Amino acid sequence: MKKAISSIAALALAGIFSVTALAAAEPTVIDQNSPEPSGKADILTNVEPEFTVSIPGDTNVAFGAEHTDFGKVELVNARLEPGKAIEVSVESNGKLENSADNTKTIAYSLTYSSDMMDVPESLEFSVMLLKAGENFGLTIDIEAQEWEAAAAGQYSGTVDFNIACVDAPEGNGDGSHGDHP
């Protein structure tokens, strides 16, 4: 019985190794009778794209603050195919809602800026990042009259960050920046 199991295991291993051997290309043989005394062998590999994007963490806004630094969005590392970019879409409903009564809100907008450009206040926009280290800062903007009209209580809101690897805008394959609001 042990011999039968050993024989089956040996045959199974031989099958595995023969499949592996068949997966490799046959070598080119060149000898004195070859019409051309040279040959070539291609070397192939595949490098998968990868990226890491850092987004701001939770932020507390001080009562009465009209401009609060929200942090930055940064393409921390990137291995992208030529002609590709990382698109960061930022979306918000622009309202901080009172936890006791969601009809009580404080309106806000976001401003982003970078070495690339400053953009006016907005609630939705996208930014193209092409290489590691590119980033943009965000500011939370609340007008004074919003603070004056606010009911007492805790308020909260959410900003959504959507990250996608997309085709770079035309003309941006050369490392130039591709912001667009």
CORVENMO-V878963 format. One record per backbone hydrogen bond with DSSP energy under -0.5 kcal/mol. CO is the residue of the C=O (numbers start at 0). NH is the residue of the N-H. E is the energy in kcal/mol with one decimal. If there is no record, write none. Layout:
co: (CO	CO)
nh: (NH	NH)
e: (E	E)
This chain:
co: (0	1	2	3	4	5	6	7	8	9	10	11	12	13	14	15	16	17	18	19	20	27	30	35	45	49	51	51	53	59	61	65	67	70	72	73	73	74	76	78	80	82	84	84	85	85	86	86	87	88	89	90	93	94	95	96	100	100	102	103	105	108	109	110	111	112	116	118	121	122	124	125	126	126	127	128	130	133	135	136	137	137	138	138	139	139	140	142	142	143	144	145	146	153	155	157	159	159	161	163	163	165	168	171	179)
nh: (4	5	6	7	8	9	10	11	12	13	14	15	16	17	18	19	20	21	22	23	23	29	33	37	47	78	75	76	73	61	64	141	139	137	135	53	75	132	51	49	83	167	86	165	87	128	88	163	126	161	124	159	107	96	105	155	97	103	104	97	95	140	121	138	118	136	113	111	109	91	89	179	87	128	177	85	133	74	72	112	69	70	110	140	67	141	108	145	146	147	148	149	149	98	96	92	90	161	88	86	165	84	171	174	125)
e: (-2.2	-2.6	-2.6	-2.3	-2.6	-2.5	-2.4	-2.4	-2.4	-2.5	-2.3	-2.1	-2.7	-2.3	-2.0	-2.0	-2.3	-2.0	-1.2	-0.7	-0.7	-0.5	-1.8	-0.9	-0.6	-3.2	-1.7	-1.2	-2.2	-0.5	-2.2	-1.7	-3.1	-3.0	-2.2	-2.9	-1.2	-3.4	-2.2	-1.9	-1.7	-3.2	-0.6	-2.7	-0.6	-3.1	-0.6	-1.9	-2.1	-2.6	-1.9	-3.0	-2.2	-0.6	-2.1	-1.7	-0.6	-2.4	-0.7	-2.6	-2.6	-2.9	-2.5	-2.5	-2.1	-3.2	-1.2	-0.5	-2.3	-0.9	-3.2	-1.1	-2.9	-0.5	-0.7	-3.1	-1.9	-2.7	-2.9	-1.9	-3.0	-0.7	-2.2	-0.6	-2.4	-0.5	-2.0	-1.1	-1.2	-2.3	-1.6	-0.7	-0.8	-2.9	-3.0	-0.5	-2.4	-0.5	-2.9	-3.3	-0.6	-2.6	-2.1	-1.0	-1.0)
